[in-house]
Amino acid sequence: MQLGRGFVASLFKNKAEFIKERKALIQKQIDEIVANLFVETINNKPNCVLGLATGSSPVGIYKNLVKAYQEKK
C-alpha cells in the first residue's frame, strides 16, 4: 500500500481541516525555530537588546522562550 498525500488528507474530515492542521504544525515549528534563535543570541551576547512584538502573533515564540528558561537553556 502506498501512502501519499491522498492518504494523509483522507485522515481528516475535509481538505480545509487538513490545511488548517498543517498550517498549525508549520507555525509551531516556526515558533520553536525563532525561540531557539533568541536563546542562542541571548546566550552568545547576554547584554543584547531585544525588540519584542506585542499581540497574539508571537505568543508561540514566547511560550517556547519560557520553556527554554525553565529548562535553563
Residue pairs with C-beta under 8 A, 6 or more apart in sequence:
8 18
9 15
9 18
11 18
12 18
12 21
27 60
28 60
30 60
31 60
31 61
31 63
31 64
32 64
34 61
34 64
35 61
35 62
35 64
35 65
35 67
35 68
36 64
36 68
38 50
38 61
38 65
39 65
39 68
39 73
41 48
41 50
42 48
42 50
43 73
52 58
52 62
